[in-house]
Amino acid sequence: MSVNIQLDRPHAHFRNLDFITGKVILTILNNETISAIVVKLEGESKTRLAVSQLPPEEQLVQALGPRGRHHAELEVHKLLYKVSTVFPAEHLQRAAPENSSYTLPAGQYEYPFQFKIPFNNDCHNNSLFANSNNVAGLLGEIARATSRHVKTTLPPSLNGLPGQAEIRYFVKVTVQRPAFYKENFRATATFNFLPIEPPRGPENRRESYARRQYQFAPKIDVPSKSGPFRKPTAPSPSTVVIPPNVSIDSRLPDPAIVNCNEPLPLRVLITKLNGSSATIYLQMLNIELIGHTNIRAHQLQRTDSVSWVIMSASNLRMPLGSRDNLGPGRDMEIDANLWNQIPIPNTVAPSFETCNLTRNYSLDIKVGLSYGSSNNINPELTIQTLRMPIKIYSGIAPPPELLARMSDQWPAQAVAQPQLQTSTHTPTSGPSQGFHPPQQSSQSSQFTTSPQTLPEDSPPSYDDAVGNDYGPVDGARRDYHQQPQRASYPGADGKGSGGSGVDERLFPDSGRP
């Protein structure tokens, strides 16, 4: 006997409110007695941390604890758990007594199934399934029960942190056989999941920014030496160029939100702060996206970082500004064509928070500047780094009728309109490296709200505003990929029936409920 799952896959990934449909294909060579065929839609978040993976100071704290230096923790949350019995049929289940079994003759059988992906996780109600028979590693580490749960939108599929963290979604079928000495047959089919983005606020013209200032050092001209036929000469005051003092800004719309698979809506501005007549040259530009994953496994916690280079260019020798825009206080904008045709890589997951995993992002912009004239560029090169915290959204907008329903349940007049204040930020300078130190700031236009105007209740979540009457979201689907992994797991409990018995996932399950 063998069992497989065949998913109807019109998309590279699924999202909230999508229907996952497919069929279970059961092949029997001889008469077989079975009691039921159960299909489950599951999503789980697993983390595993050892003390040796923590920072040294944390290792010392854990070594003094009751479990010592060499223990590891495994934490599992069942984010999604739906069950459907495809055999026997519903009318047979009602008519037949409990624990009935059925003998099927040799042949091939197909049983269709359908699930709908909800908005939010439900690990609090599924904690019993998450911690029973969840084992990882060669030493048989068992996941302990946890009481820390966060109800949020389902997080995206996530891998790339081998042996530490994984979020996966899959459909699993179990062919249950009544005889205690016969193993149940199982198969799984994994799929990628990309959530619908949270509701956004109204559009505005504000910008969030990071800023640094830099004062170039004056050029030191050495007087020419005297000789038998010439006198020593000093540089003419008219030829001395005042070194520029510049401000470097990186700007994004406020709030700083970037969509998956889209170019960065970034602006980089250079402002000359003094009356120097020298031309500013862009010599180097590097834009890097950094993802910070906070991993928790009970009392153990660490942050892992991964980066994607969006663009990198050097030896540009690009003059900034025009003849009419060289005065102090005028912005010189770097040509956005250097990056605005490059989308964020399709392996970048949206920002999310779940019970044991959190993913945040920051954007690092390195700008290399020099100054001089077209035929005499000063050798001094400064590289200033600007870092901006950002959020990445999936770019999948919620249905308009859903937003309308949420606005009806959470009227705009419940919150008084905040008083906007224009924010101007000029960093101060002081003695430090180089001639004047770089100063960095990161902020956005601020607003103040009186405590009396704040609402007593938080806005409704998608679950509060949405029922089962909403269908799949229309519109283009984002390109989102994970590292290749096996889509099915044939055989009886991972052994035999055409399967190799080797599970290539990050956290192999030796026990499956």
C-alpha positions in Angstrom: 0.0 0.0 0.0 1.2 3.5 -0.7 -0.4 7.0 -0.2 0.4 10.3 -1.8 -0.9 13.9 -1.8 -1.5 15.7 -5.0 -2.0 19.4 -4.5 -3.7 21.7 -7.0 -0.9 24.3 -7.3 -1.9 27.2 -9.5 0.5 29.4 -7.6 4.0 29.4 -6.3 2.7 30.2 -2.9 -0.6 30.5 -1.0 -1.9 33.4 1.2 -4.6 34.1 3.7 -8.2 33.2 2.6 -6.9 31.0 -0.2 -8.4 27.6 -0.7 -5.9 24.7 -0.7 -7.4 21.8 -2.7 -6.0 18.5 -3.8 -6.6 14.8 -3.6 -5.2 11.9 -1.6 -4.2 9.0 -3.9 -4.3 5.6 -2.2 -2.8 2.6 -4.0 -3.6 -0.9 -2.7 -2.0 -4.0 -4.1 -4.0 -6.5 -1.9 -7.1 -6.2 0.3 -6.4 -3.8 3.1 -8.4 -3.1 6.3 -8.4 0.6 7.3 -10.4 2.6 9.8 -10.1 6.1 8.4 -8.2 8.5 6.1 -7.5 11.8 7.8 -6.1 14.9 6.1 -4.6 17.8 8.2 -3.6 21.3 7.3 -0.8 22.3 9.6 1.6 25.2 10.2 4.3 25.1 12.8 7.1 27.3 14.1 10.1 25.4 15.5 13.1 26.8 17.3 16.1 25.0 18.8 18.9 26.6 20.7 21.9 25.2 22.6 23.7 27.1 25.3 26.9 27.0 23.1 25.1 29.2 20.5 24.5 32.0 22.9 26.8 35.0 23.6 29.6 34.3 26.1 28.0 36.3 28.9 24.7 34.4 28.4 26.6 31.1 28.4 28.0 31.9 31.8 24.6 32.6 33.2 23.1 29.4 31.8 26.1 27.4 33.1 25.3 28.5 36.6 21.7 27.3 36.2 20.2 24.0 37.2 20.6 22.4 33.7 24.2 23.4 33.1 26.2 24.6 30.1 25.5 21.7 27.6 21.8 21.5 27.4 19.6 22.6 24.5 15.9 23.7 24.3 13.3 22.9 21.7 10.2 25.0 21.4 7.3 24.2 19.0 4.2 26.2 18.2 1.4 24.7 16.1 0.3 27.9 14.3 -2.3 26.2 12.2 -4.2 22.9 12.7 -7.2 21.9 10.7 -8.5 18.3 10.3 -10.8 16.7 7.7 -11.8 13.0 7.4 -12.1 12.1 3.8 -12.8 8.4 4.4 -15.3 7.0 5.4 -17.9 9.4 4.1 -19.8 11.5 6.5 -23.0 9.5 6.2 -21.0 6.3 6.9 -19.5 7.9 10.0 -22.9 8.7 11.4 -24.3 5.3 10.6 -21.4 3.0 11.6 -20.5 2.3 15.3 -17.4 3.7 16.9 -14.0 2.2 15.9 -15.4 0.6 12.8 -13.1 -0.6 10.1 -13.5 -1.1 6.3 -11.8 -3.6 3.9 -10.9 -2.1 0.6 -10.0 -4.4 -2.4 -6.9 -3.9 -4.5 -6.9 -0.8 -6.7 -6.3 2.9 -6.7 -8.6 5.4 -4.8 -8.8 9.1 -4.9 -10.2 11.3 -2.1 -10.5 15.1 -2.7 -10.0 17.6 0.1 -10.3 21.3 0.6 -9.1 23.7 3.3 -9.3 27.5 3.7 -6.3 29.3 5.2 -7.4 31.7 8.0 -5.9 35.1 9.0 -4.5 34.5 12.4 -2.5 31.8 14.2 -4.2 29.6 16.8 -1.3 28.0 18.6 -2.9 28.7 22.0 -5.7 26.2 21.3 -3.3 23.8 19.5 -0.6 23.6 22.2 -1.5 20.1 23.0 -0.7 18.9 19.4 2.5 21.0 19.2 4.2 19.5 22.2 3.1 15.8 21.9 5.6 13.6 20.1 7.7 16.5 18.8 11.3 15.3 18.8 14.4 16.9 17.1 18.0 15.9 16.8 19.9 12.7 17.2 19.6 12.8 21.0 15.8 12.8 20.9 15.1 16.2 22.4 11.5 16.6 23.3 9.7 19.9 23.1 8.5 21.2 26.5 5.1 22.9 26.9 5.1 26.7 26.7 2.6 29.2 28.0 3.9 32.1 25.9 1.6 32.7 22.9 1.1 35.7 20.6 -2.0 35.9 18.5 -1.0 37.6 15.2 -1.4 37.2 11.5 0.1 33.9 10.3 3.8 34.4 9.6 5.4 33.6 6.2 7.2 30.3 5.5 10.8 30.7 6.7 14.0 28.6 6.5 17.6 29.4 6.0 18.5 29.0 9.7 19.6 25.4 9.7 19.1 23.6 13.0 17.9 26.8 14.7 14.5 28.0 13.3 11.9 27.1 10.8 8.4 28.0 9.9 6.7 25.5 7.5 3.2 24.8 6.3 2.1 21.5 4.9 -0.8 19.1 4.2 -0.5 15.7 5.9 -2.6 12.5 5.3 -2.7 9.6 7.7 -4.2 6.2 6.7 -5.2 4.7 10.0 -5.2 0.9 10.3 -7.0 -0.8 13.2 -4.5 -3.5 13.9 -2.1 -2.4 16.6 0.8 -4.3 15.0 0.4 -2.5 11.7 1.8 1.0 11.1 -0.2 3.9 9.9 0.7 5.2 6.4 1.5 8.9 6.1 2.5 11.4 3.4 3.0 15.2 3.5 3.1 17.9 0.9 4.7 21.3 1.9 3.8 24.7 0.4 5.1 28.2 0.7 2.9 30.8 2.5 3.0 34.6 2.2 0.5 36.5 4.4 -1.7 39.5 3.5 -0.1 42.7 4.7 -1.6 44.6 7.7 -3.8 47.6 7.1 -1.9 50.8 6.2 -2.6 54.3 7.3 -3.6 57.1 5.0 -0.9 58.4 2.6 1.1 61.4 3.6 4.0 63.4 2.4 6.2 62.9 5.4 9.6 61.2 5.2 11.7 59.2 7.7 15.4 59.8 7.4 18.9 59.0 8.7 21.5 61.7 8.6 25.2 62.2 9.0 27.5 65.2 8.7 31.1 65.2 7.7 33.7 68.0 7.4 36.4 67.4 4.9 40.0 68.1 6.0 41.8 71.1 4.4 44.3 70.2 1.8 47.9 70.7 3.0 50.0 72.4 0.3 53.8 72.0 0.9 55.8 75.1 -0.4 58.1 74.3 -3.2 61.8 74.0 -2.3 64.2 76.7 -3.2 67.0 75.9 -5.8 70.0 77.6 -7.3 67.9 79.3 -9.9 64.5 79.7 -8.2 63.1 81.1 -5.0 60.7 79.1 -2.6 57.1 79.8 -3.4 54.0 79.5 -1.2 50.5 78.7 -2.5 48.5 81.7 -3.5 45.5 82.5 -1.2 43.3 82.7 -4.3 44.0 79.1 -5.2 43.2 77.7 -1.7 39.9 75.8 -1.8 37.8 75.7 1.3 37.0 72.1 2.2 33.3 71.4 2.1 31.1 70.5 5.1 28.4 68.1 3.9 25.3 66.5 5.3 24.3 63.1 3.9 20.6 62.1 4.2 18.8 58.8 3.3 15.0 59.2 3.1 12.1 56.8 2.9 8.3 57.5 3.1 7.0 57.6 6.6 6.4 55.0 7.9 9.4 53.3 6.4 7.6 50.4 4.6 9.0 48.5 1.6 7.1 45.9 -0.4 8.5 42.5 -1.3 9.8 42.2 -4.9 9.7 46.0 -5.4 12.5 48.5 -5.7 13.3 50.7 -2.7 11.5 54.1 -2.6 14.7 55.6 -1.4 16.2 59.1 -1.8 19.8 60.0 -1.0 20.5 63.7 -0.6 23.9 65.5 -0.2 23.7 69.0 1.2 26.7 71.4 1.3 26.6 73.3 4.6 29.3 75.9 4.0 30.3 78.2 1.2 32.9 76.0 -0.3 33.1 76.2 -4.1 34.5 72.7 -4.5 32.5 70.1 -6.4 31.3 67.0 -4.4 31.9 63.7 -6.2 30.1 60.4 -5.5 32.8 57.7 -5.6 31.0 54.7 -4.1 27.5 53.6 -3.2 26.5 50.4 -1.4 22.9 49.5 -0.3 22.4 46.5 1.8 19.3 45.0 3.4 19.9 43.3 6.8 17.4 40.9 8.4 17.5 40.4 12.1 15.9 37.2 13.4 15.2 37.0 17.1 15.1 33.3 18.0 13.6 32.1 21.3 13.5 28.6 22.8 12.0 28.9 26.3 14.6 30.7 28.4 17.3 30.7 25.6 17.4 33.6 23.1 19.7 34.9 20.4 19.6 37.1 17.3 20.8 35.9 14.0 21.5 38.4 11.1 21.5 37.8 7.3 22.1 40.4 4.6 21.2 40.9 0.9 23.2 43.3 -1.2 20.7 45.4 -3.2 23.4 47.3 -5.2 27.1 48.1 -5.0 29.1 50.4 -7.2 32.5 51.9 -6.9 34.9 54.3 -8.9 31.9 56.3 -10.0 33.5 59.8 -10.1 30.0 61.2 -10.4 29.8 65.0 -9.8 26.8 66.1 -7.7 24.7 69.2 -8.4 24.7 71.6 -11.2 26.3 75.0 -11.6 23.0 76.6 -10.4 22.8 74.3 -7.4 26.2 74.5 -5.7 25.4 77.0 -3.0 25.2 76.2 0.7 22.0 74.7 2.0 20.8 73.3 -1.4 20.1 69.6 -1.7 21.9 67.5 -4.3 20.1 64.3 -5.0 21.9 61.2 -6.1 20.5 59.7 -9.3 17.9 57.1 -8.1 18.4 55.1 -11.4 21.3 53.4 -9.6 18.9 51.4 -7.5 15.2 52.0 -8.5 15.2 49.3 -11.1 16.4 46.6 -8.7 13.7 44.8 -6.8 14.2 43.3 -3.3 15.3 39.6 -3.7 12.4 37.1 -3.8 13.9 35.2 -0.8 13.2 38.1 1.6 10.3 37.3 3.9 8.0 40.0 5.2 8.5 41.4 8.7 6.7 39.3 11.3 6.3 38.4 14.9 5.1 35.0 16.2 5.4 33.2 19.5 9.1 32.1 19.3 10.4 34.0 16.2 10.6 37.7 15.2 12.0 39.1 11.9 12.9 42.8 11.6 14.9 44.6 9.0 17.3 47.6 8.6 18.7 49.3 5.5 22.4 50.1 5.4 23.4 52.8 2.9 27.2 53.5 2.5 28.0 56.6 0.6 31.6 57.4 -0.5 32.3 61.1 -1.2 35.3 63.2 -2.2 35.7 66.8 -3.5 37.7 68.8 -5.9 37.5 69.8 -9.5 37.1 67.9 -12.8 40.9 67.8 -13.3 42.0 67.7 -9.7 40.0 65.5 -7.3 41.2 65.6 -3.7 42.5 62.1 -2.6 40.5 62.2 0.6 37.6 59.7 0.5 35.0 59.5 3.2 32.6 56.6 3.5 29.6 57.3 5.6 27.1 54.6 6.7 23.4 55.4 7.3 21.2 52.8 8.9 17.4 53.0 8.8 15.0 50.5 10.5 12.3 49.5 8.0 9.4 47.2 7.8 8.9 44.9 4.8 5.3 44.1 3.8 4.2 41.3 1.4 2.5 43.9 -0.9 -0.7 41.8 -0.9 -3.4 44.3 0.1 -6.4 43.1 2.0 -9.8 43.1 0.3 -11.4 46.5 0.1 -14.6 45.2 1.6 -12.6 43.9 4.6 -11.0 47.3 5.1 -14.5 48.9 4.8 -15.9 46.5 7.4 -13.0 47.2 9.8 -13.5 51.0 9.4 -17.2 50.5 10.2 -16.3 48.7 13.4 -13.5 51.1 14.3 -14.8 54.6 13.2 -12.2 57.2 12.5 -13.8 59.6 14.9 -12.8 57.3 17.8 -9.3 58.8 17.6 -8.7 62.5 17.5 -6.6 63.8 14.7 -3.0 64.3 16.0 -1.3 67.6 15.8 1.5 67.4 13.3 4.7 69.1 14.0 7.4 69.8 11.5 10.6 68.2 12.6 14.0 69.8 11.8 17.0 68.0 13.0 20.5 69.4 12.9 23.1 67.2 14.5 25.8 68.9 16.5 29.5 68.2 15.9 32.4 67.8 18.2 36.0 66.7 18.3 36.5 63.1 17.0 38.0 61.2 14.1 39.1 63.1 11.0 38.6 66.8 10.9 35.0 66.8 12.3 33.2 63.7 13.3 30.3 62.2 11.4 27.0 62.6 13.2 24.0 60.3 12.6 20.4 60.6 13.4 17.3 58.6 12.4 13.8 60.0 12.9 10.7 61.0 11.1 8.2 63.9 11.4 6.7 63.7 14.9 3.2 64.2 16.2 1.9 64.5 19.7 -1.4 63.1 20.9 -3.1 64.0 24.2 -3.6 61.0 26.5 -7.3 61.9 26.7 -7.7 61.3 22.9 -6.3 57.8 22.9 -8.9 55.0 22.4 -9.7 52.6 25.2 -9.7 49.6 23.0 -7.3 48.6 20.3 -8.4 48.3 16.7 -10.1 45.1 15.7 -7.9 42.4 14.2 -8.7 40.7 10.9 -10.3 37.9 12.9 -12.7 40.3 14.5 -13.8 41.9 11.3 -13.7 38.9 8.9 -16.0 35.9 8.6 -16.0 32.9 6.4 -17.9 34.8 3.7 -14.7 36.4 2.2 -13.1 34.5 -0.6 -9.5 34.6 -1.9 -7.9 37.9 -2.6 -7.8 39.0 -6.2 -4.7 40.6 -7.7 -1.1 39.8 -8.7 0.8 37.4 -6.5 4.3 38.2 -5.3 7.3 36.0 -6.1 8.4 34.3 -3.0 10.7 31.3 -2.8 12.4 29.3 -0.1 15.3 26.9 -0.3 14.3 23.6 -2.1 13.1 20.8 0.2 11.2 17.6 -0.3 7.5 18.1 -1.0 6.3 14.7 0.1 7.2 12.1 2.6 5.8 8.7 1.5 5.9 5.5 3.4 4.7 4.1 6.7 5.8 6.4 9.5 8.8 7.4 7.5 9.8 3.7 6.8 9.4 1.6 3.8 6.7 1.8 1.1 9.0 3.3 -1.5 10.4 6.0 0.8 14.1 6.4 1.6 13.3 7.0 5.2 15.5 10.1 5.2 13.9 13.4 6.2 15.7 16.4 4.8 13.9 19.0 6.8 15.6 21.1 9.4 13.8 19.4 12.3 13.0 15.8 11.4 10.0 14.4 13.2 10.5 10.9 14.5 7.0 11.0 16.0 4.0 12.3 14.1 0.6 12.7 15.8 
